[in-house]
């Protein structure tokens, strides 16, 4: 059951799941915003409520997708929360995230199984000329724990952005062992930059691509434009890892590949182009 209360610029929506047994209807899950302090109240318009398929153990996971309610701007938070349905309808979520997104139609999409959560939406780019890009959040569920897994991104450039804007503790696992000290130094640089076009393929090692990034001189001290080249491993369909970084292009990366960074989606019909 889904319901909502009208508020300024939209609705504060809630959802509930009930289960039928010999004892009657029993509420087994709920999601609602019931903290009304100025800082903690975060009403949302619910985009979708998804429940994992039938299982013999009747062990289900529910995924809610929503967006911030407001009147202006296509840049607003999206919400994605996953819960395990059980005896405790107020159990803590497996995943509970809010991220600033560029809202398209639909603003956020996802799928859920007993052990897997996949979500896609659009976020701002560190390159202002790009405007927005596909963001993928994929989690494996192991009991009450979740771990982010591939795909982390859908193109080499998008992977660089994920790598640059995610904490080092996580991206260290996305980085191959050689050159990690140099990688960490580059990871710590200010985020605003411009991509060097186009992305280059490295034909002598077919699973490698080179992505260049010009860091904005306004964030360098002393002011100067600095170009860094990232060597990315791409294995089908969308498994990426950071191989190395350098201040110079790699000699073996000689083939222009403008199609490498085309706008993709895991959900045909919305969220990007195939």
Buried (B, 14 or more C-beta within 10 A) or exposed (E): EEEBEEEEEBBBBBBBBEEEEEEEEEEBBBBBBEEEEEEEEBBBBBBBBBEBEEEEEEEBBBBBBBBBBBEEEEBBBBBBBBBBBEEEBEEEBBBEBBBEBBBBEBBBBBBBBBBBBBBBBBBBBBBEEBEBBBBBBBBEBEEEEBEBEBBBBBBBBBBBBBBBBBEEEEBBEBBEEEBBEBBBEBBEBEEEBBBBEBBBBBEEBEBBBBBBBBBBEEEEEEEEEBBBBBBBBBEEEBBBBBBBBBEEBBEBBEEEBEEBBEBBBBBEEEBBEE
